[in-house]
Amino acid sequence: MDLLLQLKDLQFTSPIFLMLGALLAILLIAVKLHRMARQKKGNIGLAELNDLYKEQIWRAKIAGRLRVFLLALAIAGAGLITAGPYSENSGEVARTRTIEHVRTVMIALDTSGSMKSRNPSGEGTIFEMSRNQAIDFLESQDNIRAGFIFYSEWPIVWRRPTIETKVLAKELANMNVSYPKGQTYGLLGAPQLPVFSSGTHTPRALYAAGNIFRDLYIEEGLKDGAVILLTDLQDRLDEVEESINALTKNGISVYILANSRNQKTIDEFKQRMAKNPIVWVFNARLESDMADAYERISELESSLMEIEEIVPSEKYSLRAQAALIVFIFLFTFAITGEVFFRRARGGG
């Protein structure tokens, strides 16, 4: 057993400790008084207690043997403590530690034709509403580094993870997004981005996010993070579920912002993902719903900076506690007694 863990978990103020400690102290004083009485051929009164240590005369040979004996008992006491187990019953104690590193969040935003539909709770399109909510989220974050993926039939990693979330939000706000008349794809005003098709392939976007986290694991050894996926839940739900489970097996949390007109589809997908503890599905059809979802995501990500560890805690038997007291008393006396032994040799 770990000696330090035992010392931490033992209750030094328990009645057992107090009783045994008092008995050992009384026994030690009684032995010293008896020896002094024999040397003086009489009894010692309370008035002579202050001269107890001054009048002790020990022979060097006896003192040396006594030190060896006491140290041997101390070592034996330590052996009794560490040899264990001495537990009568065990339980669990929760301890919380804080992760020092910054979590990585990849945001994947659908840009397919369905996203050009009118925002049901305001002006503009669903895509513009989704982008604006992502901007607000990025501007409010100080403890993450974020990257961005746009996807329809194919995904494009628009920005790799960066701690400059405010800069990323500004770049996202300044991007021109237009749907030319008669077309069902969006032109993201950046020359490096190809024209998006009207189709949607969400699993490819999740796979692209997974590749980012694999790169981070290779480069930095980081295995955790999160993906925020905005989707209409209209394509390949079986493959989407498999892709999500592949991410969560590696410790990646997944937040689904479901922008679907069909509430039944959202409810069914929630049910499918209910068994996965690090997947959350939010109904994000309305702007207020999406804002609430991002607020909840912020809370969840902040809570993940603190990890609660469950460690075993044991109640130790009388024998273990008595052994610890004997060890402390004998070891302390063996060490501090050297002063008295030297005085005795000097006075002899």
C-alpha positions as CSV (number, residue, x, y, z in Angstrom):
1,M,0.0,0.0,0.0
2,D,1.0,3.6,-0.4
3,L,2.2,4.8,3.0
4,L,1.4,8.4,2.2
5,L,-2.2,7.5,1.2
6,Q,-2.6,5.6,4.5
7,L,-1.3,8.5,6.5
8,K,-3.7,10.9,4.8
9,D,-6.7,8.7,5.3
10,L,-6.1,7.7,8.9
11,Q,-8.0,9.7,11.5
12,F,-5.4,10.8,14.0
13,T,-8.1,12.4,16.3
14,S,-10.1,9.2,16.6
15,P,-10.7,7.8,20.1
16,I,-8.4,4.9,19.2
17,F,-5.4,7.2,18.5
18,L,-6.1,9.3,21.6
19,M,-6.4,6.3,23.9
20,L,-3.3,4.5,22.6
21,G,-1.3,7.7,22.5
22,A,-2.2,8.5,26.1
23,L,-1.3,5.0,27.3
24,L,2.1,5.0,25.6
25,A,2.9,8.5,27.0
26,I,1.9,7.3,30.6
27,L,3.9,4.2,30.2
28,L,7.0,6.1,29.0
29,I,6.8,8.5,31.9
30,A,6.2,5.7,34.4
31,V,9.3,3.8,33.2
32,K,11.5,6.9,33.5
33,L,10.2,7.6,37.0
34,H,10.8,4.0,38.1
35,R,14.4,4.1,36.8
36,M,15.1,7.4,38.6
37,A,13.6,5.9,41.7
38,R,15.9,2.9,41.6
39,Q,19.0,5.1,41.0
40,K,18.1,7.3,44.0
41,K,17.0,4.4,46.2
42,G,13.7,6.1,46.8
43,N,10.6,7.6,45.3
44,I,10.5,10.7,43.2
45,G,8.0,13.4,43.9
46,L,6.3,15.6,41.3
47,A,8.6,18.5,42.2
48,E,11.5,16.6,40.8
49,L,10.0,16.0,37.4
50,N,11.7,19.1,35.9
51,D,15.1,17.5,36.7
52,L,14.1,14.3,35.0
53,Y,16.2,14.5,31.9
54,K,19.1,16.4,33.6
55,E,19.7,13.6,36.1
56,Q,19.7,10.7,33.7
57,I,23.0,8.8,33.4
58,W,23.3,6.1,30.9
59,R,26.1,3.9,30.0
60,A,27.3,4.3,26.4
61,K,27.1,0.6,25.6
62,I,23.5,0.3,26.9
63,A,22.5,3.5,25.1
64,G,23.8,2.2,21.8
65,R,21.9,-1.1,22.2
66,L,18.8,0.7,23.1
67,R,18.9,2.9,20.0
68,V,19.3,-0.1,17.8
69,F,16.4,-1.9,19.5
70,L,14.1,1.2,19.2
71,L,15.0,1.7,15.5
72,A,14.3,-2.0,14.9
73,L,10.9,-1.6,16.5
74,A,10.3,1.5,14.4
75,I,11.1,-0.4,11.2
76,A,8.9,-3.3,12.2
77,G,6.1,-0.8,12.8
78,A,6.6,0.7,9.4
79,G,6.5,-2.8,7.9
80,L,3.2,-3.5,9.6
81,I,1.7,-0.4,8.1
82,T,2.9,-0.9,4.5
83,A,2.4,-4.7,4.4
84,G,-1.4,-4.4,4.7
85,P,-4.1,-4.7,3.8
86,Y,-5.6,-3.9,7.2
87,S,-8.9,-2.6,5.8
88,E,-12.2,-3.6,7.4
89,N,-14.2,-2.0,4.6
90,S,-13.5,0.3,1.7
91,G,-15.3,3.2,0.0
92,E,-14.7,5.8,-2.7
93,V,-13.8,9.4,-2.4
94,A,-14.2,11.9,-5.3
95,R,-11.3,14.2,-5.9
96,T,-11.4,17.0,-8.5
97,R,-8.5,18.1,-10.6
98,T,-8.3,20.9,-13.2
99,I,-6.9,20.3,-16.7
100,E,-4.4,23.0,-17.6
101,H,-4.4,22.7,-21.4
102,V,-6.9,24.5,-23.7
103,R,-9.5,22.4,-25.3
104,T,-9.8,22.2,-29.1
105,V,-13.2,22.8,-30.7
106,M,-13.9,22.2,-34.4
107,I,-17.1,23.8,-35.8
108,A,-18.6,22.1,-38.9
109,L,-21.2,24.2,-40.7
110,D,-23.5,22.9,-43.4
111,T,-23.5,25.1,-46.6
112,S,-25.7,22.9,-48.8
113,G,-28.8,24.2,-50.7
114,S,-31.1,23.7,-47.7
115,M,-29.2,26.3,-45.8
116,K,-30.3,29.0,-48.2
117,S,-33.8,28.7,-46.8
118,R,-35.2,31.7,-45.0
119,N,-34.5,32.1,-41.4
120,P,-37.8,31.2,-39.7
121,S,-37.1,33.5,-36.7
122,G,-35.6,36.6,-38.4
123,E,-34.0,38.1,-41.5
124,G,-31.6,36.4,-43.8
125,T,-31.0,32.7,-44.5
126,I,-30.5,29.8,-42.1
127,F,-26.8,29.8,-43.1
128,E,-26.4,33.4,-42.1
129,M,-28.2,32.9,-38.8
130,S,-25.9,29.8,-38.1
131,R,-22.8,31.7,-39.0
132,N,-23.8,34.7,-36.8
133,Q,-24.4,32.4,-33.9
134,A,-21.0,30.7,-34.4
135,I,-19.4,34.2,-34.5
136,D,-21.0,35.1,-31.1
137,F,-19.8,31.8,-29.7
138,L,-16.2,32.4,-30.8
139,E,-16.2,36.0,-29.5
140,S,-17.3,34.8,-26.0
141,Q,-14.6,32.1,-25.7
142,D,-11.3,32.6,-23.9
143,N,-10.4,29.0,-23.0
144,I,-10.5,27.2,-26.3
145,R,-8.8,27.1,-29.6
146,A,-11.2,26.7,-32.5
147,G,-11.1,25.6,-36.1
148,F,-13.8,25.8,-38.8
149,I,-15.1,23.4,-41.5
150,F,-17.6,24.2,-44.2
151,Y,-19.2,21.2,-45.9
152,S,-21.8,20.1,-48.4
153,E,-21.0,17.2,-50.6
154,W,-17.3,17.6,-49.6
155,P,-15.8,19.3,-46.6
156,I,-13.2,22.0,-46.6
157,V,-11.1,22.8,-43.5
158,W,-11.4,26.6,-43.7
159,R,-9.3,27.3,-40.6
160,R,-7.2,24.9,-38.5
161,P,-7.5,25.3,-34.7
162,T,-6.2,28.6,-33.4
163,I,-6.3,30.3,-30.0
164,E,-7.1,33.6,-31.8
165,T,-10.8,33.0,-31.6
166,K,-11.6,36.7,-31.8
167,V,-9.7,36.9,-35.1
168,L,-11.4,33.8,-36.4
169,A,-14.8,35.4,-35.6
170,K,-13.8,38.6,-37.4
171,E,-12.7,36.6,-40.5
172,L,-15.9,34.7,-40.4
173,A,-18.0,37.8,-40.2
174,N,-16.2,39.4,-43.2
175,M,-16.7,36.5,-45.4
176,N,-19.1,37.1,-48.4
177,V,-21.6,34.3,-48.8
178,S,-24.0,34.4,-51.7
179,Y,-26.4,32.1,-53.5
180,P,-26.5,33.1,-57.2
181,K,-29.9,33.3,-58.7
182,G,-31.1,29.9,-60.0
183,Q,-28.3,28.0,-58.2
184,T,-28.5,25.8,-55.1
185,Y,-25.0,26.2,-53.8
186,G,-23.3,29.0,-51.9
187,L,-20.2,30.9,-53.1
188,L,-17.9,31.5,-50.1
189,G,-16.1,34.6,-51.1
190,A,-12.6,33.1,-50.9
191,P,-10.6,32.0,-54.0
192,Q,-9.3,28.8,-52.3
193,L,-12.8,27.5,-51.8
194,P,-14.5,25.6,-54.6
195,V,-18.2,25.9,-55.4
196,F,-20.4,23.8,-53.1
197,S,-22.9,21.4,-54.5
198,S,-26.5,21.0,-53.5
199,G,-25.9,17.7,-51.9
200,T,-24.8,17.0,-48.3
201,H,-22.3,14.4,-47.0
202,T,-22.1,14.9,-43.2
203,P,-19.9,11.8,-42.5
204,R,-17.1,13.3,-44.6
205,A,-17.2,16.5,-42.5
206,L,-16.9,14.4,-39.3
207,Y,-14.1,12.5,-40.8
208,A,-12.3,15.7,-41.7
209,A,-12.7,16.9,-38.1
210,G,-11.3,13.5,-36.9
211,N,-8.2,14.0,-39.1
212,I,-7.6,17.3,-37.3
213,F,-7.7,15.7,-33.9
214,R,-5.4,12.8,-35.1
215,D,-2.9,15.4,-36.3
216,L,-3.1,17.1,-32.9
217,Y,-2.5,13.8,-31.1
218,I,0.6,13.1,-33.3
219,E,1.9,16.6,-32.8
220,E,1.0,17.4,-29.2
221,G,-0.3,14.2,-27.6
222,L,-3.8,15.7,-27.1
223,K,-6.7,13.2,-27.2
224,D,-9.7,15.3,-26.2
225,G,-11.7,18.0,-27.7
226,A,-15.1,18.7,-29.3
227,V,-16.9,18.9,-32.6
228,I,-19.9,21.3,-33.0
229,L,-21.8,20.0,-36.0
230,L,-24.6,22.1,-37.6
231,T,-26.7,19.8,-39.8
232,D,-30.2,19.4,-41.2
233,L,-30.2,15.7,-40.5
234,Q,-31.3,14.9,-44.0
235,D,-28.6,12.5,-45.1
236,R,-27.0,9.2,-44.2
237,L,-28.0,9.1,-40.6
238,D,-26.6,5.6,-40.1
239,E,-23.2,6.7,-41.4
240,V,-23.5,9.9,-39.3
241,E,-24.0,7.8,-36.2
242,E,-21.0,5.6,-37.0
243,S,-18.8,8.7,-37.6
244,I,-19.9,10.3,-34.3
245,N,-19.2,7.1,-32.4
246,A,-15.7,6.9,-34.0
247,L,-15.0,10.3,-32.7
248,T,-16.3,9.7,-29.2
249,K,-14.3,6.5,-28.9
250,N,-11.2,8.8,-29.0
251,G,-12.6,11.1,-26.3
252,I,-14.0,13.7,-28.7
253,S,-17.3,15.2,-27.5
254,V,-19.9,15.9,-30.3
255,Y,-22.5,18.6,-30.1
256,I,-25.2,18.3,-32.8
257,L,-27.1,21.5,-33.7
258,A,-30.1,20.0,-35.6
259,N,-31.6,22.5,-38.0
260,S,-34.4,20.4,-39.3
261,R,-38.1,21.1,-40.1
262,N,-39.0,17.6,-39.0
263,Q,-39.1,17.5,-35.2
264,K,-39.7,13.7,-35.4
265,T,-36.3,13.3,-37.1
266,I,-34.6,15.2,-34.3
267,D,-36.3,13.2,-31.6
268,E,-35.4,9.9,-33.3
269,F,-31.8,10.9,-33.7
270,K,-31.7,12.0,-30.0
271,Q,-32.9,8.6,-29.1
272,R,-30.3,6.9,-31.2
273,M,-27.5,8.9,-29.5
274,A,-28.9,8.7,-26.0
275,K,-26.6,5.9,-24.9
276,N,-23.4,7.9,-25.8
277,P,-22.6,10.1,-22.8
278,I,-20.5,12.6,-24.7
279,V,-22.9,13.4,-27.5
280,W,-25.5,16.1,-27.1
281,V,-28.3,16.8,-29.7
282,F,-29.9,20.2,-29.7
283,N,-33.0,21.4,-31.6
284,A,-31.6,24.5,-33.3
285,R,-34.3,25.4,-35.8
286,L,-34.9,28.8,-34.3
287,E,-32.3,31.5,-33.6
288,S,-33.1,31.5,-29.9
289,D,-32.8,27.7,-29.8
290,M,-29.3,27.9,-31.4
291,A,-28.2,30.6,-29.0
292,D,-29.3,28.5,-26.0
293,A,-27.5,25.5,-27.5
294,Y,-24.2,27.4,-27.8
295,E,-24.6,28.7,-24.2
296,R,-25.1,25.1,-23.0
297,I,-22.0,24.1,-25.0
298,S,-20.0,26.8,-23.3
299,E,-21.1,25.5,-19.9
300,L,-20.3,21.9,-20.8
301,E,-16.9,22.7,-22.2
302,S,-16.0,24.7,-19.1
303,S,-17.0,21.8,-16.9
304,L,-14.8,19.5,-18.8
305,M,-11.8,21.6,-17.7
306,E,-12.3,19.9,-14.3
307,I,-12.1,16.2,-14.0
308,E,-13.5,14.3,-11.0
309,E,-11.4,11.3,-10.1
310,I,-12.7,8.4,-8.0
311,V,-10.0,7.1,-5.7
312,P,-10.3,4.3,-3.1
313,S,-10.5,5.2,0.5
314,E,-10.0,2.6,3.3
315,K,-10.8,2.4,7.0
316,Y,-8.0,0.8,8.8
317,S,-8.2,-1.7,11.6
318,L,-7.1,-1.2,15.2
319,R,-3.9,-3.2,14.5
320,A,-2.8,-0.8,11.7
321,Q,-3.5,2.3,13.8
322,A,-1.7,0.9,16.8
323,A,1.3,0.0,14.6
324,L,1.4,3.6,13.3
325,I,1.4,5.0,16.8
326,V,4.2,2.6,17.9
327,F,6.2,3.6,14.9
328,I,5.8,7.3,15.5
329,F,6.7,7.1,19.2
330,L,9.6,4.8,18.9
331,F,11.1,6.5,15.9
332,T,10.8,9.9,17.4
333,F,12.3,8.7,20.7
334,A,15.2,6.9,18.9
335,I,16.1,10.1,17.0
336,T,15.7,12.7,19.8
337,G,17.1,10.3,22.4
338,E,20.5,10.8,20.8
339,V,20.7,14.2,22.5
340,F,20.2,12.6,25.9
341,F,22.7,9.8,25.1
342,R,25.4,12.3,24.3
343,R,24.7,14.2,27.5
344,A,24.9,11.0,29.4
345,R,28.2,10.0,27.9
346,G,29.5,13.5,28.5
347,G,28.3,13.5,32.1
348,G,29.6,10.0,32.8
